[in-house]
């Protein structure tokens, strides 16, 4: 059966069942705006508000939305329209990290919307980098102010709800976004004697705050990874070998801010690569806008993502991120039912501890969560009976 309407109805029944058993928790729920979407539409209703989680649960059980979003902002009157009438009280600082922004080798091999194990690992590492290299050391947020949610599809949402950030206006949020993406950093600022004849090349020390420290410690980290590590920074093998041989001297120099122990060809490009390696990848304007805009709606944690059938799961703590596996831990529909699918691609897919081989055009019985994931992503047709 390939009748779309029947499948949509089937999925809505599954959503109803999921939500009837769910425990949704929303911090400051009475001050949040909600938005809902149907099949293939992320938001088709917004400016909605709920007094408590009981009301919200009743709504999602009866409506079975494919997407549930809530505002990162708090309002006096979240249902007020237009936006100016809501009475803005503040917004969380939110970062949307999505693997489609990342330049990793597998993304040139598989379809754009396919998310393989390497994709999940890369976006997880990027999220850890945001928290451990920026939010905690540079901005001084503590673990308890930071909440991480799997987005339900290709990445993670990081919410900071410390009092210090809530009232930040869009311009300040833009500066934060620029900072973490390394946007507009000046080489001259970090290497002030660059280009001055007869003067030693002074540069940042690992103990420096902010980007200076990152540039310096990243170089030392690369050197710690040997000649290959240095070459990854764009240094020619011959120079990398020379540097590595004088490793102790070079390290001592940089620790004291003297970069002249190091001969580096094309300094500017070399430095730019270190910045790129450390910066958070947010090439996509949409993802940057999640951080900048104060009126954004974002997936509500622990609801189903209608493009995957996975749960947009709230992590217990930032510490649990390093061992988190979305394809094991975010499966919503796991009731021992198998469905028949016809894959559109030849790929293997990992879910729930198992690898499934897919062959384009070849019908296969597969657990319901794999079938729904592939169907919603457009990688398979589905047969429900
Ligand atoms: Zn991949």
Boltz pocket constraint, residues with backbone or C-beta under 6 A from the ligand:
constraints:
  - pocket:
      binder: B
      contacts: [[A, 106], [A, 107], [A, 110], [A, 114], [A, 115], [A, 116], [A, 117], [A, 118], [A, 119], [A, 120]]
      max_distance: 6.0
